[in-house]
Amino acid sequence: MSISVIIWLFILGLASGLACIGISVTTFLHARRIEADFCARLQGMATLEELKTAEGQLQALQSELVSMRAQESEARRLVADADVARAELASIRENLTALEPRRGELKSILERLAQARETLDRTESELAERRAAAAQAAVEEEWRKARLSQLETSIRDALLRVESVQAELAGLMAARAEAEQSVASLTASLEALSTRKRELEHELALLKAQVAEREEAARLLQRRIEDAQRQLEVAKLEERSARQHVAQLTAKAKELEEELKRSQRNLESVQSKLAELAPVTTTAKRFEAVFGKPPIGRHELLKKLTETDALKRVRDHAKSCGFVYSNRVLQAFHTSLKIDSRAPLMVLAGISGTGKTQLPRLYADALGINFLPVAVQPGWDSPQDLLGFFSHLEGRFRPTSLLQALVQMDGYIGSEALKREGFKELAKQWASNSCEDQMLLVLLDEMNLARVEYYFSDFLSKLELRNSPGFDAANAESRARASVFLEGGPGSDGIPVFAGHNVLFAGTMNEDESTQSLSDKVIDRANVMRFGTPTKLEAASATPTANDANPYRLSKDVWASWKVPAQKGAAIAGRPLDEWIADLNGALKPVHRPFGHRTAGAITEYVRQYPGAAKSAEAQKHALADQIEQRVMPKLRGLDPQSEEGMLAFGKICEIVTSIGDTRLVEAIRMGQASHGGSQFVWFGVDRGAD
């Protein structure tokens, strides 16, 4: 108990005691006055009636005396309590002295003690006065003892009866307290037993349910065991039958293998004899189909067109055909094609039916670029499916339209392969159909129906070699390193397939259960743009084909003039681009998915080639945001965004994107983090909408 509580209890007790003492003294003085008046009247009594009246007054006085004595006893008890309180006050004063170092904390308590001390002093003075009055009352009481002796006997009897009643009452109170305690204890026990009963009933219900489930499981297990035993017997029978069948097939396979070996030996012998007997003109005839059916027609060249006007043409042409694309989408697609030396492939990804195929077609149509769509098939597993193959049965090469178009676009194949003896006629035919001064856009439609690494990976690596140091397309050795060689049959060195910078490659990729995902090798060599739904699409408008809509063809020299030459490093928002790239790579390191020199160089080239980036800081920010969207975010697919490393990586990337002001990209990243309940990152791309 704190000191302040003790002091307040003491003050309250002292005030109560003083009040009782005041009442007792007042009552005693009143009794004395009554007694004095009674004595005066008793001396003057001369008649029996007066004596009877006096006797009644005496009885009343005796009753008041009994009450006064009880009050006097209470006053004495309170005086004793006051003495005890003074002793406690002295102890408290000693404690206060000991607590002197805590003066600041006990200041309020000392103020209250000072007030209590003043009150106590006043109370002591009043108590002294009342004690004097009590002493006077005691002297006067001795005067009354003789006359009240008979009353004292009655008083003692009454006191004895009162004590007996009080003792009996105390016993009853104690019994009542014990009974209440017993009732409380029994009530608590009853509640505990009720709670335990409910718990046991719940446990019993659970046990019954578990027993029922286990009995049902046991019955199911027994049935499964019986079924398994029956299946085992059937399997044993099937195994014996299968072994017999395998033995038969093995014997037959050996027979077929021997027959195949004999057929191969015969075929090799026939091919060898044909190679010896065939004249040189037969070799030229093998490749006649490659050069004889050009898929690209000759048109007048468009030799003057600015890049700004070109993008306006694309936008207007798309709008006239019912498609509305944002400037960001058009510029991103255009820039991705411009940096084919760093990223030979542009991929448009998204769900089916969002206009991915139409954008390359409209782009080529508006600018006069030859457009060749190639429908990828699910069974493709080699470059031959993409380019063609040599048919030994027919004795000639079976080219695809892509190979024929690449031959038309190659300005050097005539000087290498066709000028040999026997190729003169083909050289003339190629020269009349050559389109090497034009541009070609090849679209691999639904390119991920088959594994891209199987049919296009080798060709993609060859395209990348065009950017190697010291490469010269006019040098036969350099071209050979960057060419894919196809089998040309007996006596032939094969057909070298080379694609120069006048050939651009794009691909569309649907994202559903029927398609294959791109490997990191392809992603590192491509710009992958998730394609959102166009904000406006008018189904009634027709889209003309690229070969018929524009009578002119864009010159490759005009295309080359749009490329910005190498220069000093760009600065975005006052910081060098190299620092931004380093920050991006640092954000990917915690999740062990950083990029290398190839990606860093592609990002730098993209920012440099972005339309208007040389003069507009806003354009530079857009270019950097595009590369984060196309190159960085696809690398994070499947990552756990709730892991410590994931939160660190995504937080840093969002900080970088926020600093360049692309709020839509930040929202897209947050949406990808929240996919799959936040357990796996999925990149959905950015919905740029229309400007």
C-alpha positions in Angstrom: 0.0 0.0 0.0 1.4 3.4 -0.9 2.1 6.1 1.6 -0.5 8.5 0.1 -3.2 5.8 0.6 -2.2 5.2 4.3 -2.3 9.0 5.0 -5.7 9.4 3.5 -7.1 6.4 5.4 -5.6 7.9 8.6 -7.2 11.3 7.9 -10.6 9.7 7.2 -10.4 7.6 10.4 -9.4 10.6 12.5 -12.2 12.7 11.1 -14.7 10.0 11.9 -13.4 9.6 15.5 -13.6 13.4 16.1 -17.1 13.4 14.9 -18.1 10.7 17.3 -16.3 12.4 20.2 -18.2 15.6 19.4 -21.5 13.8 19.5 -20.5 12.0 22.8 -19.5 15.3 24.6 -22.7 17.1 23.3 -24.8 14.2 24.7 -23.0 14.2 28.0 -23.5 17.9 28.6 -27.1 17.6 27.7 -27.5 14.8 30.2 -25.8 17.0 32.9 -28.2 19.8 32.3 -31.1 17.4 32.6 -29.7 15.9 35.8 -29.1 19.4 37.3 -32.6 20.4 36.4 -33.9 17.1 37.9 -32.0 17.7 41.2 -33.3 21.2 41.5 -36.8 19.9 41.0 -36.2 17.0 43.4 -35.3 19.4 46.2 -38.4 21.3 45.7 -40.7 18.2 45.6 -43.1 17.9 48.4 -45.8 15.9 46.8 -46.2 12.3 45.6 -47.1 13.4 42.1 -43.9 15.3 41.7 -42.0 12.3 43.0 -43.6 10.1 40.3 -42.7 12.7 37.6 -39.2 12.8 38.9 -39.0 9.0 38.8 -40.0 9.0 35.1 -37.5 11.7 34.4 -34.9 9.6 36.3 -35.6 6.6 34.1 -35.2 8.7 31.0 -32.0 10.1 32.4 -30.7 6.6 33.1 -31.4 5.6 29.5 -29.6 8.7 28.3 -26.7 7.8 30.7 -26.4 4.3 29.2 -26.3 5.8 25.7 -23.8 8.5 26.9 -21.5 5.8 28.4 -21.5 3.9 25.2 -20.5 7.0 23.4 -17.8 7.7 26.0 -16.4 4.2 25.4 -16.4 4.8 21.6 -14.7 8.2 22.2 -12.0 6.5 24.3 -11.5 3.9 21.5 -11.1 6.7 19.0 -8.6 8.5 21.3 -6.6 5.2 21.4 -6.9 5.0 17.6 -5.7 8.6 17.4 -2.6 7.7 19.5 -1.9 4.8 17.1 -2.4 7.2 14.2 0.1 9.6 15.7 2.6 6.8 16.0 2.0 5.8 12.4 2.3 9.5 11.5 5.7 9.6 13.3 6.7 6.5 11.3 5.5 8.1 8.1 7.6 11.2 8.9 10.6 9.0 9.3 9.8 7.4 6.0 9.5 10.8 4.4 12.9 11.7 5.8 14.3 8.6 4.2 12.6 9.5 0.9 14.0 13.0 0.9 16.1 12.3 -2.3 12.9 11.7 -4.1 11.6 15.2 -3.1 10.6 16.0 -6.7 8.4 12.8 -6.9 6.8 13.2 -3.4 6.2 17.0 -3.5 2.5 16.6 -3.9 2.4 14.0 -1.1 4.2 16.4 1.3 1.7 19.1 0.5 -1.1 16.8 1.5 0.7 15.7 4.6 1.2 19.4 5.7 -2.6 19.9 5.3 -3.2 16.7 7.3 -0.7 17.9 10.0 -2.6 21.2 10.4 -5.9 19.3 10.6 -4.4 17.0 13.2 -3.1 19.9 15.3 -6.5 21.5 15.4 -8.0 18.1 16.2 -5.6 17.6 19.2 -6.5 21.0 20.6 -10.2 20.2 20.4 -9.5 16.8 21.9 -7.7 18.4 24.8 -10.7 20.6 25.5 -13.0 17.7 25.3 -10.8 15.7 27.6 -11.1 18.5 30.2 -14.8 18.4 29.8 -14.8 14.6 30.2 -12.8 15.0 33.4 -15.3 17.4 34.7 -18.0 15.0 33.7 -16.2 12.2 35.6 -16.2 14.4 38.9 -19.9 15.0 38.5 -20.4 11.3 37.8 -19.0 10.4 41.2 -21.7 12.7 42.7 -24.3 10.8 40.9 -23.0 7.3 41.7 -24.8 7.2 45.1 -28.1 8.0 43.6 -27.7 5.8 40.5 -26.4 2.6 42.2 -29.6 0.7 41.5 -29.5 1.8 37.9 -26.0 0.5 37.5 -27.2 -3.0 38.3 -29.8 -2.8 35.6 -27.2 -1.4 33.2 -24.8 -4.3 33.9 -27.5 -6.8 33.2 -28.4 -5.0 30.0 -24.7 -4.9 29.0 -24.4 -8.7 29.6 -27.4 -9.3 27.5 -26.0 -7.1 24.7 -22.7 -8.9 24.8 -24.5 -12.2 24.6 -26.5 -11.0 21.6 -23.3 -9.6 20.0 -21.5 -12.9 20.5 -24.4 -14.8 19.1 -24.5 -12.3 16.2 -20.8 -12.7 15.5 -21.2 -16.5 15.4 -24.1 -16.1 13.0 -22.0 -13.8 10.8 -19.1 -16.2 10.8 -21.4 -19.1 9.9 -22.9 -17.0 7.2 -19.5 -16.2 5.7 -18.5 -19.9 5.8 -21.8 -20.8 4.1 -21.3 -18.1 1.4 -17.7 -19.4 0.8 -18.9 -22.9 0.6 -21.6 -21.9 -1.9 -19.1 -20.0 -4.0 -16.7 -23.0 -4.0 -19.5 -25.4 -5.0 -20.6 -23.0 -7.8 -17.1 -22.8 -9.2 -16.8 -26.6 -9.1 -20.1 -27.0 -10.8 -19.1 -24.6 -13.6 -15.8 -26.4 -14.1 -17.6 -29.8 -14.2 -20.0 -28.4 -16.8 -17.2 -27.1 -18.9 -15.3 -30.4 -18.7 -18.5 -32.2 -19.6 -18.9 -30.2 -22.7 -15.3 -30.8 -23.6 -15.7 -34.5 -23.1 -18.9 -34.6 -25.2 -17.0 -32.7 -28.0 -14.0 -35.1 -27.8 -16.4 -38.0 -27.9 -18.1 -36.7 -31.0 -14.7 -36.2 -32.7 -13.6 -39.7 -31.7 -16.8 -41.2 -33.1 -16.3 -39.3 -36.4 -12.7 -40.4 -36.6 -13.7 -44.0 -35.9 -16.3 -43.8 -38.6 -13.8 -42.3 -41.1 -11.2 -45.0 -40.2 -13.7 -47.7 -40.6 -14.8 -46.3 -44.0 -11.1 -45.9 -45.0 -10.4 -49.5 -43.9 -13.3 -50.7 -46.0 -12.1 -48.7 -49.0 -8.5 -50.0 -48.4 -9.8 -53.5 -48.3 -11.6 -53.1 -51.6 -8.5 -51.5 -53.1 -6.4 -54.4 -51.9 -8.9 -56.8 -53.5 -8.9 -54.7 -56.8 -5.1 -54.5 -56.7 -4.8 -58.3 -56.3 -7.2 -58.8 -59.3 -5.2 -56.2 -61.3 -2.0 -57.9 -60.4 -3.2 -61.2 -61.7 -4.3 -59.5 -64.9 -1.0 -57.7 -65.2 0.9 -60.9 -64.7 -1.0 -62.4 -67.6 -0.5 -59.3 -69.7 3.2 -59.2 -68.8 3.7 -62.8 -70.1 1.8 -61.9 -73.3 3.8 -58.7 -73.7 7.1 -60.4 -73.3 6.1 -62.9 -76.0 5.1 -60.0 -78.2 8.3 -58.0 -77.5 10.3 -61.1 -78.4 8.5 -61.3 -81.7 8.9 -57.6 -82.3 12.6 -57.8 -81.4 13.1 -60.5 -83.9 11.2 -58.6 -86.6 13.1 -55.4 -85.8 16.3 -57.2 -86.3 15.1 -58.4 -89.7 13.9 -54.9 -90.6 17.3 -53.4 -89.5 19.2 -55.8 -91.7 16.8 -54.9 -94.6 17.3 -51.2 -93.9 21.0 -51.5 -94.0 20.9 -53.4 -97.3 18.6 -50.6 -98.7 20.9 -47.9 -97.5 23.9 -49.6 -99.1 21.9 -49.9 -102.3 20.8 -46.2 -102.1 24.4 -45.0 -101.5 25.6 -47.1 -104.5 22.9 -45.7 -106.7 23.6 -42.1 -105.6 27.3 -42.6 -106.2 26.6 -43.8 -109.7 24.2 -40.9 -110.4 26.8 -38.4 -109.1 29.4 -39.9 -111.4 27.1 -40.0 -114.5 25.3 -36.6 -114.0 26.7 -33.6 -115.8 27.4 -30.3 -114.0 24.1 -28.8 -115.3 22.3 -31.3 -113.0 23.7 -29.5 -109.9 22.3 -26.3 -111.1 19.0 -27.9 -111.7 18.9 -29.0 -108.0 18.7 -25.4 -106.9 16.5 -24.1 -109.7 13.5 -24.1 -107.3 15.4 -22.0 -104.8 16.0 -19.1 -107.3 13.2 -19.7 -109.8 10.1 -18.8 -107.8 10.6 -15.5 -106.1 8.0 -14.7 -103.5 8.9 -10.9 -103.5 8.0 -8.7 -106.4 10.0 -5.8 -107.8 8.7 -2.3 -107.1 9.8 1.3 -107.4 12.0 2.3 -104.4 11.0 5.0 -101.9 14.2 6.8 -101.4 13.2 9.7 -99.2 11.2 9.5 -96.0 11.9 11.0 -92.5 11.5 8.8 -89.4 8.9 11.2 -88.0 6.8 11.0 -91.2 7.2 7.2 -91.3 5.7 6.8 -87.8 2.9 9.1 -88.7 2.2 7.0 -91.8 2.0 3.9 -89.7 -0.4 5.5 -87.2 -2.6 6.9 -89.9 -2.7 3.7 -91.8 -3.5 1.6 -88.7 -6.3 4.0 -87.8 -7.8 3.8 -91.3 -7.9 0.1 -91.0 -9.7 0.2 -87.6 -6.7 -0.1 -85.2 -5.7 2.5 -82.7 -2.3 2.1 -81.1 -0.6 4.4 -78.6 2.6 6.3 -79.6 4.5 4.3 -77.0 3.5 1.0 -78.6 4.4 2.1 -82.1 7.7 3.7 -81.1 8.6 0.6 -79.0 8.0 -1.7 -82.0 9.8 0.5 -84.4 12.9 0.9 -82.1 13.0 -2.8 -81.5 13.3 -3.5 -85.2 16.0 -0.7 -85.6 18.3 -2.4 -83.1 18.4 -5.7 -85.0 22.2 -5.7 -84.7 21.9 -6.1 -80.9 18.5 -7.8 -80.7 17.7 -9.7 -83.9 14.2 -10.7 -82.8 11.2 -8.7 -81.8 8.5 -10.7 -80.0 4.9 -9.6 -79.5 3.3 -11.7 -76.7 -0.1 -11.8 -75.2 -3.4 -13.6 -75.4 -4.9 -14.7 -78.7 -6.9 -12.1 -80.7 -5.3 -8.9 -79.5 -4.0 -7.7 -82.8 -0.4 -8.9 -82.4 -0.2 -10.1 -86.0 -1.8 -7.0 -87.4 0.7 -4.5 -86.1 3.7 -5.9 -88.1 1.5 -6.2 -91.1 0.2 -2.7 -90.9 3.7 -1.4 -90.1 5.2 -3.0 -93.2 2.3 -2.0 -95.4 2.5 1.7 -94.4 6.2 2.0 -95.0 6.5 -0.2 -98.1 8.5 -3.0 -96.4 8.1 -6.5 -97.9 6.1 -8.6 -95.5 6.4 -12.4 -95.2 4.3 -14.2 -92.6 5.5 -17.7 -91.7 3.0 -19.9 -89.8 4.9 -22.0 -87.3 3.8 -25.6 -86.9 3.8 -27.6 -83.7 6.0 -30.4 -85.2 8.9 -28.2 -86.2 12.1 -29.4 -84.6 15.0 -28.3 -86.9 16.0 -25.4 -89.2 15.0 -27.5 -92.2 11.3 -27.0 -91.2 11.9 -23.2 -91.4 14.1 -23.1 -94.5 13.7 -26.3 -96.5 15.5 -29.5 -97.3 17.1 -31.6 -100.1 14.9 -34.4 -101.4 17.1 -37.4 -102.3 14.2 -39.1 -104.0 13.5 -36.1 -106.3 17.1 -35.1 -106.6 16.4 -31.5 -105.9 16.1 -29.0 -103.1 12.6 -28.2 -101.6 12.8 -24.6 -100.4 10.4 -22.7 -98.2 9.1 -19.3 -99.2 11.4 -17.9 -96.4 14.5 -19.3 -98.0 13.5 -18.0 -101.4 12.9 -14.5 -99.9 16.2 -14.6 -98.1 18.0 -15.5 -101.4 16.3 -12.5 -103.1 17.4 -10.2 -100.3 21.0 -11.4 -100.3 23.2 -9.2 -102.4 26.2 -11.5 -102.2 25.0 -15.0 -103.0 25.2 -14.4 -106.8 28.9 -13.7 -106.5 29.6 -16.8 -104.4 27.4 -19.7 -105.4 25.9 -18.8 -108.7 29.0 -17.8 -110.7 30.4 -21.2 -110.6 30.4 -23.3 -113.8 26.9 -24.3 -114.7 25.2 -21.6 -112.6 25.3 -18.8 -115.1 21.6 -19.1 -116.1 20.6 -19.1 -112.4 22.8 -16.1 -111.8 20.9 -14.2 -114.5 17.6 -15.4 -113.1 18.6 -14.2 -109.5 19.8 -10.8 -110.8 16.5 -10.2 -112.4 14.6 -11.0 -109.2 17.0 -9.6 -106.7 15.5 -7.3 -104.0 18.7 -6.7 -101.9 18.1 -2.9 -102.0 14.7 -3.3 -100.3 13.6 -4.2 -96.7 11.9 -7.5 -95.6 10.0 -8.1 -92.4 9.6 -11.8 -91.6 6.8 -12.6 -89.1 7.0 -16.0 -87.3 3.3 -16.2 -86.4 2.6 -18.2 -83.2 6.3 -18.9 -83.0 6.0 -20.8 -79.7 3.7 -23.5 -80.9 7.0 -25.4 -81.3 10.2 -25.1 -79.3 11.9 -22.0 -80.7 15.3 -23.4 -79.7 14.8 -26.3 -82.1 14.0 -24.6 -85.3 15.3 -21.0 -84.9 18.0 -20.9 -82.2 20.8 -21.7 -84.6 19.7 -19.1 -87.1 19.3 -16.6 -84.2 22.9 -17.2 -83.1 24.0 -16.6 -86.7 22.1 -13.4 -86.9 23.9 -12.2 -83.8 27.3 -12.9 -85.3 26.7 -10.0 -87.8 27.5 -7.7 -84.8 30.8 -9.4 -84.0 34.0 -7.2 -84.2 35.5 -7.1 -87.7 32.5 -8.6 -89.4 32.3 -7.8 -93.2 29.4 -9.1 -95.1 31.4 -8.8 -98.4 34.0 -11.1 -97.0 33.3 -14.8 -97.8 34.9 -16.1 -94.6 32.9 -13.7 -92.4 29.7 -14.5 -94.2 30.3 -18.2 -93.8 30.5 -17.8 -90.0 27.2 -15.9 -90.0 25.5 -18.3 -92.4 23.4 -21.4 -91.9 24.4 -24.2 -94.4 21.7 -26.5 -95.7 22.4 -29.9 -97.3 22.6 -29.6 -101.1 22.8 -33.3 -102.1 25.7 -35.3 -103.5 28.6 -33.3 -105.0 27.4 -30.0 -103.5 28.9 -27.8 -100.8 25.4 -26.9 -99.6 23.4 -23.8 -99.7 24.6 -20.9 -97.4 21.7 -19.0 -95.9 22.6 -15.5 -94.8 20.4 -12.7 -93.7 21.7 -9.1 -93.8 20.4 -6.1 -91.9 17.8 -5.5 -94.7 15.9 -8.5 -93.2 14.0 -7.9 -90.0 12.5 -10.7 -87.8 9.4 -10.4 -85.6 7.3 -13.1 -83.9 4.0 -13.4 -82.2 3.5 -15.5 -79.1 0.2 -16.6 -77.7 0.3 -17.4 -73.9 -2.0 -20.4 -73.3 -1.8 -24.0 -72.4 -1.0 -25.1 -76.1 2.3 -23.1 -76.4 5.9 -23.3 -75.2 7.6 -20.7 -73.1 10.7 -18.9 -74.3 14.1 -19.9 -73.0 16.5 -17.4 -71.4 18.7 -17.7 -74.6 15.9 -16.4 -76.8 14.8 -13.7 -74.3 18.4 -12.3 -74.0 18.5 -11.9 -77.8 15.0 -10.4 -78.2 12.8 -7.6 -77.1 9.7 -9.2 -75.7 6.7 -6.8 -75.5 3.5 -8.0 -73.9 0.8 -6.8 -76.2 -2.4 -5.3 -74.6 -5.8 -5.2 -76.2 -6.2 -2.3 -78.7 -8.5 0.4 -77.2 -10.4 0.6 -80.5 -11.0 -2.1 -83.1 -13.5 -1.7 -85.9 -14.2 -5.1 -87.4 -15.8 -3.6 -90.5 -12.6 -2.1 -91.7 -10.4 -4.3 -93.9 -6.7 -4.6 -93.6 -4.9 -4.7 -97.0 -2.0 -7.0 -97.5 1.5 -5.6 -97.4 2.4 -6.6 -101.0 -0.6 -4.8 -102.6 -1.4 -1.8 -100.5 1.7 0.3 -101.2 3.2 0.6 -104.7 6.6 1.7 -103.4 9.2 -0.2 -101.4 11.3 1.4 -98.7 14.9 1.6 -99.6 17.3 0.0 -97.2 19.4 3.2 -97.4 16.5 5.2 -96.1 16.1 2.6 -93.3 19.8 2.8 -92.5 19.5 6.7 -92.4 17.1 6.5 -89.4 19.8 4.8 -87.2 21.7 7.1 -84.9 25.4 6.6 -85.0 27.4 5.7 -81.9 28.0 8.6 -79.5 28.9 9.4 -76.0 26.8 7.9 -73.2 23.3 9.3 -72.7 22.1 10.9 -69.5 18.6 10.3 -68.1 17.3 12.6 -65.3 20.8 14.0 -64.7 22.4 10.5 -64.4 24.5 8.6 -66.9 22.7 5.7 -68.5 25.4 3.3 -67.4 24.5 4.1 -63.8 20.8 3.3 -64.4 21.8 0.0 -66.1 24.1 -0.8 -63.1 21.2 -0.1 -60.7 18.9 -2.4 -62.6 21.5 -5.2 -62.7 22.1 -4.7 -58.9 18.4 -5.1 -58.3 18.4 -8.5 -60.0 21.5 -9.8 -58.2 19.6 -10.7 -54.9 17.4 -13.1 -56.9 20.4 -14.5 -58.9 19.0 -13.3 -62.3 21.4 -10.5 -63.4 22.0 -9.8 -67.1 25.3 -9.6 -69.0 27.1 -7.4 -71.5 24.7 -8.4 -74.3 21.6 -7.1 -72.6 23.4 -4.0 -71.3 24.6 -3.2 -74.8 21.1 -3.7 -76.2 19.5 -1.4 -73.6 22.1 1.3 -74.5 21.4 0.9 -78.2 17.7 1.0 -77.7 17.8 4.3 -75.8 20.1 5.8 -78.5 17.8 4.7 -81.4 14.6 5.6 -79.7 12.8 8.4 -81.8 13.6 11.8 -80.4 15.8 10.5 -77.6 18.7 12.7 -78.8 16.7 15.9 -78.0 14.0 14.9 -75.5 14.6 13.8 -71.9 11.1 12.5 -71.8 11.8 10.2 -74.8 14.9 8.9 -73.0 12.8 8.0 -69.9 10.3 6.2 -72.2 13.1 4.3 -73.8 14.5 3.1 -70.5 11.1 2.2 -69.2 10.5 0.1 -72.4 13.6 -1.8 -71.9 12.7 -2.6 -68.2 9.4 -3.8 -69.5 10.8 -5.8 -72.4 14.1 -7.2 -71.1 14.1 -7.1 -67.3 10.6 -8.1 -66.2 10.4 -11.3 -68.3 13.5 -12.6 -66.5 11.6 -12.5 -63.2 8.8 -14.9 -64.2 8.1 -17.5 -61.6 9.9 -15.6 -58.8 8.4 -15.6 -55.3 7.7 -11.9 -54.6 7.0 -12.6 -50.9 10.5 -13.9 -50.2 13.1 -11.5 -48.7 15.2 -11.5 -51.9 12.0 -11.0 -54.1 10.8 -8.1 -52.0 14.2 -6.5 -52.2 14.4 -6.9 -56.0 10.9 -5.7 -56.8 11.2 -2.8 -54.4 14.4 -1.6 -56.0 13.0 -2.0 -59.6 9.8 -0.1 -58.6 12.0 2.7 -57.1 13.9 3.0 -60.4 10.7 3.0 -62.5 9.1 5.6 -60.1 12.1 7.9 -60.5 11.7 7.9 -64.3 7.9 8.6 -63.9 6.3 5.6 -65.5 3.3 4.9 -63.2 1.7 2.4 -65.5 4.7 0.2 -65.4 4.8 0.3 -61.6 1.1 -0.7 -61.5 1.8 -3.6 -63.9 4.7 -4.8 -61.7 2.5 -4.7 -58.6 -0.2 -6.6 -60.5 2.3 -9.3 -61.4 3.5 -9.5 -57.8 -0.1 -10.1 -56.6 -0.8 -13.0 -59.1 -1.2 -16.5 -57.8 -2.0 -15.1 -54.4 1.4 -13.4 -54.2 3.3 -16.7 -54.4 4.6 -16.5 -58.0 5.4 -13.5 -60.2 3.7 -13.4 -63.6 4.5 -10.7 -66.1 1.3 -9.5 -67.9 2.9 -6.5 -69.6 1.8 -2.9 -69.6 -1.5 -1.7 -71.0 -0.4 1.5 -72.8 -3.8 2.1 -74.3 -4.1 4.9 -76.9 -2.7 8.4 -76.6 
